[in-house]
Amino acid sequence: MTGGVEAERLSLALVDLPLALVRRHVRGGESLPAHAEQLAADSTALLLSDLPPGP
């Protein structure tokens, strides 16, 4: 994986995915479901699981 791809994956996992999850419920005038935090954490872990270790 190149540095650009890794940076995009990090951005997706740490910013875009959690923001999308929250935004969908806020725009719908709903509260976040109780499982939302775990869903975001699980999804982030999967996205980052095959990145090479840092320096």
C-alpha positions, 0 to 999 in steps of 0.5 A, a space after each residue: 500500500 502506498 502512503 497516499 492510500 494509507 493516508 486515505 484509509 486513515 482519514 476514512 476510518 478516523 474521520 469520515 466513517 464516524 462522521 457519516 454515522 453521526 450525521 445520518 442520525 442527526 439529520 434524521 432528528 434521531 438520537 444515536 443508537 446505543 450500538 453506534 459507538 461499537 459499530 464505528 469502533 469495529 468498522 475502524 478496526 477492520 479498515 486499519 487491520 491490514 495497514 503496516 505497523 508505523 515507525 
